[in-house]
Amino acid sequence: MVTGRDQGRADAAAAEIVGHHRGLALDLTRPEEIAERLANIGTINHLVLAAVERDRNSVRSYDIGRAIRLITLKVVGYTAVVHALAAQFVPDASIVIIGGMARDWPYPGSTTITMANGAVTSMVRTLAVELAPVRVNAVHPGAVGDSPAVSEVPPALVEAARARTPTGRLATMDNVAAAALSLLDNPGINGVNLPVDGGFLLK
């Protein structure tokens, strides 16, 4: 099952995947509706929570409405999904949550997203304890060179990030997906927050 705020886009994404998949409209910024939307889900082997909303919200020009929306999306919304599905996980199920390296590398305007991704880090630990034996891990991408978001960043900043990365290249969307799949499948990994940044923070 592939979810998204818009039913048509969720259906289109599901249709691109080989096999039998379906789309479901689900808005994590409206957590009070999540349990009802997920009421007919069957047993679950794997769950990936991968909501993204671009936000630049500095403390000096703080937009409270945008801050509440983003925290609701990535903290309350994620948790509400797991709550709604808790009884549906098989014993060896696994969850991967997508956070981001703004938790460790704040930048001007990252006030809310840095907090949200920090919360994801803690969420992994508490959910792994509360849902045991279900495994819970997170992937925290750094700058992803082929993502739509990077295309909106000034080229000089992208080049500076690449030059600082020990591998000499930015992570790709395929790298992030491969990391998520590895965490979903490996029964020996639990409670881990995995950076996918090419070692950016080593420098």
Secondary structure as UniProt FT lines:
FT   STRAND          2..4
FT   HELIX           7..15
FT   STRAND          23..25
FT   TURN            28..29
FT   HELIX           31..33
FT   HELIX           34..37
FT   TURN            38..40
FT   STRAND          44..49
FT   TURN            60..61
FT   HELIX           64..71
FT   HELIX           72..77
FT   HELIX           78..85
FT   HELIX           86..88
FT   STRAND          89..98
FT   HELIX           101..103
FT   TURN            108..109
FT   HELIX           111..130
FT   TURN            131..133
FT   STRAND          135..141
FT   TURN            145..146
FT   TURN            148..149
FT   HELIX           150..152
FT   HELIX           155..164
FT   TURN            166..167
FT   HELIX           173..185
FT   TURN            187..188
FT   STRAND          193..196
FT   TURN            198..199
FT   HELIX           200..202
//
